[in-house]
Amino acid sequence: MTRSIWILLLAITVLSMNFATGGRHVVHAVDQIAQPTLALPDLIRETLERNPELVAARKQWEAFSHRIVQARSLDDPTLSVHLWNFPQTFNVTRADNSIFGLSQNFPFPGKLALKGEVASRSAEITEQALHGKERELVARLKQAYYDLFLAHKAIQLHHEQVELLRQFVEITNAKFRTGKGAQADVLKAQVELSLLHQQRPVLEQRHETAAALLNTVLDRDPLSPLGIPQEPPLIPLDTAIGDLHRLALNARPELKAAELAVQQSEQSRALAQRQYYPDFNVTFQRFQNFQANDGFGAYVAMTVPFAFWAKPKHDAGVQEAAASVAAARAQQHTVENLTRFQINDLLAKVRASEQVARLYHTTILPQALQNLEAARAGYRAGKGGFLDLIDTQRAWRGFQYEYYRALVEREHRLAELEQVIGADLNGKS
C-alpha cells in the first residue's frame, strides 16, 4: 500500500510540473507569434538619425566648417581718433588738430588662402571622424542586435529542451508504472527538469541585458519593447583579401583622415614659410584743424620679419611644421599597416566562425539528432539506459546553442571587418 501511494504522489508531482512547463512553452510560442520581427536595416537607419553621439559629431563638423570663412577673412578694421591741444575745458571741438583714421591690416598675398586651406582640412578631418563614428555605431548596433538574437535563441532552445525532457519524464513514468523501468530514472528525469527550470532566470537576465544595450544604441528607453531578431544568413565571404585592402584604402574614414592630416601639415608648413614675408597696414586719415585748412592723409606700414632678431622665431616655426609633416606621414603609414593587419585578422576569424557554423549545420547537428532519436528509441525498447538518453539530450542542446553562437560570432567579426574597411560586405546593410 505504501509503495502504491508513493507512486501516485510521484505521478501527480511529475504531471503538475509537466503542466506548468507545457503552459509556459505555449505562452512563449504565443509571444513569439505576437511579437513583430525586428528588422536590422530599419534599426540602422534609426541609429544614424537619432543617436546622440552622431548628433554631437555632426555639430562638431558644423562648427569646424564655420571656421573656414573666419580663417580666410581679414582682421577687423580699426577706427582711430586723435585730438591734439584741446583746451583745459575739454572742448574737443576747439582742439588745434583732430585726426580721424581708418586702418586695415593686409597679410602678405597667399597667407589668408593658406589659412583657409588649413581650416578646410580641419573641417574635412572632422567630417571623416563623423563617418568613422557612423561606422562604429553601425558595428555596435549589429553586435548588440545579434547578441539579442542569441539570447532570444537560448530561451527558445530552453523551452524546446523543457518540452523534450517532459516527454522523457512521461516515458520514464510510463515504464515505471508498467514495471519495465526503475524509480531512479523517474527521479533523474525530475532532477534534470528542475535543473532546466533553474537556468531560466539566468537566460532571461541575459536577454534583458542584450535588449537594454540595443535600446541604448538606438537612443531608446532601456525597457522599450523589441521584436524578434532575424537569424543571420550564412552567406560565404568570398572577397579576396587584396580587394578588401584596396576597398579600405578608398573607403575607410580613418585612412582618409590620416591623408587629410598630411595635407593639412604640408599647408601649415607652407604657411610657416610665408611668415618670412611682411604683412602690411594701410591707414587713411582725415585731418580737421581749428582755424586752419582741413585735409586728408594716408600711410602704409609693414612688419619686418627678416630682421635678425625675428628670423630665429620663424625658423623655429618652419622646423616645427616640417616635424609635423613627418609625424603625419608616419601616422598615415601606421594606420595603413594597422588596417592591413586588422583585415587579415578579422577575415580569418570570420571564415573560421563560418566554417564552424557550417560544420555544425551540415554534420554535427544532424548526427546529434540521429543519436538523440536512437537513444530515445533504444530506451523505449529497453536497449539503452536513461543516463545515456540524458547525456545525448544534453549534447543535442549544447550543439544547437554552439551553432547559433558560431553564427553570432561570425556576425560580430564581420561587423568589425566592415567597420575597418569602411563599407558593407555581402550586400548587407
Secondary structure, 3 states (H helix, E strand, C coil): CHHHHHHHHHHHHHHHHHHHHHHHHHHHHHHHHHCCEECHHHHHHHHHHHCHHHHHHHHHHHHHHCHHHHHHCCCCCEEEEEEECCCCCCCHHHCCEEEEEEEEEECCCCHHHHHHHHHHHHHHHHHHHHHHHHHHHHHHHHHHHHHHHHHHHHHHHHHHHHHHHHHHHHHHHHHHHCCCCCHHHHHHHHHHHHHHHHHHHHHHHHHHHHHHHHHHHCCCCCCCCCCEECCCCCCCCCCCHHHHHHHHHHHCHHHHHHHHHHHHHHHHHHHHHHCCCCCEEEEEEEEEECCCCCEEEEEEEECCCCCCCCHHHHHHHHHHHHHHHHHHHHHHHHHHHHHHHHHHHHHHHHHHHHHHHHHHHHHHHHHHHHHHHHHHHHHHCCCCCHHHHHHHHHHHHHHHHHHHHHHHHHHHHHHHHHHHHCCCCCCCC
